[in-house]
Amino acid sequence: MAGAGSGGAGTDAVAGESAPLLQARALVKRFAVTGARLPAMRRGRAAALTALDGVSLAIGAGEAIGVVGESGSGKSTLAKCLVALLRPEAGTVSYSGADVAGLRGPDLARLRRDVQLIFQNPYASLNPLIDVGEAVAEPAWVHRLIERRVRRAHAAELLQSVGLVPALAHRRPHELSGGQRQRVAIARALAVRPRLLIADEALSALDVSVQAQVLELLRELRAQRGIGILFISHQLSVVARIADTVLIMYLGRIVESGPTARVFSEPAHPYTAGLLAAQPGRHRSGRRRAPALKGEIPSPLAIPSGCRFRTRCPRAEAICASVDPPRVQSGPGHAAWCHFAGEQA
């Protein structure tokens, strides 16, 4: 059970037979920008940076969904909206059927406990002034899941669960390697017995061998504990190894969604095809190479009219500049928002 939608196509997330654990519907998030951050011609006037523009998704317990896109596509903003660190201007986020915007007190604490966000930089997210054991056990104590006297034992058990020796509990974050710090961050997230992990570029700063170890850990957590995983990354090869479903984001919208194996083998959107073409080693079979992406992603302060990908698209025609692309079904559970969906596959 998973689904996705683009605001431009006017679709909501598609739910499966049972209700999703976490669901977003048509999220819109803008940030006010003034002063030096604006182009010279616009300085002195307030402007709105559109980070999310009608994004929908649904994820259930035990599911693994990947979110892929370049920097500036809105992935991290989406993650923060899902855990109520940011409030969207429009749309809704619901957890277990309850609107997150209306959660207060114990209900909001339950969301923050059940849905854990793992950040890209584990060193920045770990307090350098306390040791690893204290950092790992603190969330469980704050949420009153354990007593103070068992904090050290609880930390040792969690460190072992992520493949670290308990002796590391007495070290500070700066004494650990990048891979060890990321495992500590995962252990800290597990301390409160979450139902869903949101990993925001959690492996991008790690060596390939360490990435493989952490990926295997996440797969084991999903299989053994039924934890849902929303895996946000720009690394398609990593997403392919963990996610059953993938959502492709571009400039604040989902432009393609579907089963990961199908989307990556038969992309229906030229943006997805371009991302895949840039992956090393994908074309050894001799299959015709899709056009590589050109240029940079446009500024979210000046989103192109019509199809927002048209300024970089090798297939763009006049209709793309004036008409928002429709949702085109490309197979079971597979959709793309493109006037010419599937023609480049």
SULTAHU-V572065 format. One record per pair of residues at least 12 apart in sequence whose C-alpha atoms are under 7 Angstrom apart, sorted by the first residue. I is the first residue (numbers start at 1). J is the second residue. D is the distance in whole Angstrom. If there is no record, write none. Layout:
I/J/D
I/J/D
//
This chain:
1/15/6
1/16/4
1/17/7
1/59/7
1/60/6
2/14/7
2/15/6
2/16/6
2/58/5
2/59/5
3/15/6
3/57/5
3/58/5
4/56/5
4/57/4
4/58/7
4/257/6
5/55/6
5/56/5
5/57/6
5/254/6
6/54/5
6/55/5
6/56/6
6/253/6
6/254/5
6/255/7
7/26/6
7/53/6
7/54/3
7/55/6
8/54/7
8/324/6
9/326/5
9/327/6
12/25/6
12/26/7
12/56/6
13/25/6
13/56/5
13/57/5
13/58/6
15/58/7
20/58/6
20/59/5
20/60/5
20/96/7
21/59/6
21/60/5
21/61/6
21/95/6
21/96/5
22/58/6
22/59/6
22/60/7
22/94/6
22/95/5
22/96/6
23/57/6
23/58/4
23/59/6
23/93/6
23/94/5
23/95/7
24/56/5
24/57/5
24/58/6
24/92/6
24/93/4
24/94/6
25/55/7
25/56/4
25/57/7
25/91/5
25/92/5
25/93/6
26/54/4
26/55/5
26/56/5
26/91/5
26/92/7
27/52/6
27/53/6
27/54/5
27/55/5
27/56/6
27/88/6
27/90/6
27/91/4
27/92/6
28/52/5
28/53/5
28/54/5
28/88/6
28/89/6
28/90/5
28/91/6
29/50/6
29/51/6
29/52/5
29/53/7
29/88/5
29/89/5
30/48/6
30/49/5
30/50/4
30/51/6
30/52/7
30/89/7
31/48/5
31/49/5
31/50/7
32/46/7
32/47/6
32/48/5
32/49/6
33/46/6
33/47/5
33/48/6
33/49/7
34/46/5
34/47/6
48/301/6
49/300/5
49/301/5
50/252/7
50/300/5
50/301/7
51/74/5
51/77/7
51/252/5
51/300/7
52/74/6
52/252/4
52/253/6
53/252/5
53/253/6
54/253/7
55/253/6
55/254/6
60/228/6
61/195/7
61/226/6
61/227/6
61/228/5
62/222/6
62/226/4
62/227/5
62/228/4
63/228/5
63/229/6
64/228/6
64/229/5
64/230/6
64/242/7
64/243/5
64/244/6
64/245/7
65/229/6
65/230/5
65/231/6
65/243/5
65/244/6
65/245/5
65/246/6
66/230/6
66/231/5
66/232/6
66/239/6
66/243/5
66/245/6
66/246/4
66/247/6
67/231/6
67/232/5
67/233/6
67/246/6
67/247/5
67/248/6
68/232/6
68/233/5
68/234/5
68/247/6
68/248/5
68/249/6
69/234/5
69/248/6
69/249/5
69/250/6
70/234/6
72/251/6
73/249/6
73/250/5
73/251/4
73/252/5
74/251/7
74/252/5
75/232/7
76/200/7
83/112/7
83/115/7
113/192/6
113/194/6
114/193/7
114/194/4
114/195/5
114/196/6
115/194/6
115/195/6
115/196/5
115/197/6
116/189/6
116/194/6
116/196/6
116/197/5
116/198/6
117/197/6
117/198/5
117/199/6
118/185/7
118/186/7
118/198/6
118/199/5
118/200/6
118/202/6
119/199/6
119/200/5
119/201/7
119/202/6
120/200/6
120/201/5
120/202/4
120/203/7
122/181/6
122/182/5
122/185/6
123/173/7
123/181/7
126/173/7
128/172/6
128/173/6
130/172/6
131/169/6
131/170/6
131/171/5
131/172/4
131/173/7
132/168/7
132/169/5
132/170/6
132/171/6
132/172/6
132/173/6
133/152/6
133/155/5
133/169/4
133/170/6
135/188/7
136/155/6
136/184/7
136/187/6
136/188/4
136/191/7
137/151/6
137/154/6
137/155/5
137/188/7
137/191/6
139/191/7
139/192/6
140/191/5
140/192/5
156/169/7
158/187/6
158/191/7
159/184/7
159/187/6
162/183/6
162/187/6
162/217/7
178/206/6
179/206/6
179/210/6
195/227/5
195/228/6
196/227/5
196/228/5
196/229/6
197/228/6
197/229/5
197/230/6
198/229/6
198/230/5
198/231/6
199/230/6
199/231/5
199/232/6
200/231/7
200/232/5
200/233/7
201/232/6
201/233/5
219/242/7
240/260/6
243/260/7
244/259/6
244/260/5
245/258/6
245/259/4
245/260/5
246/258/6
246/259/6
246/260/5
248/272/7
251/300/7
255/336/6
255/337/5
256/269/6
256/335/6
256/336/4
256/337/6
257/334/6
257/335/6
257/336/7
258/333/5
258/334/4
258/335/6
259/333/7
259/334/7
266/345/6
267/342/7
267/345/6
268/330/7
268/336/6
268/341/5
268/342/4
268/345/6
269/336/6
269/338/6
269/341/5
269/342/6
270/313/7
270/344/7
273/290/6
274/290/6
274/291/6
274/292/5
274/293/5
277/289/6
277/290/6
277/291/7
277/292/6
278/292/6
293/312/7
294/312/6
295/312/6
305/321/6
305/322/6
306/320/5
306/321/5
306/322/5
306/323/5
306/324/4
307/320/5
307/321/6
307/323/7
307/324/5
307/325/6
325/337/5
325/338/5
325/339/5
326/338/6
326/339/7
328/341/7
//
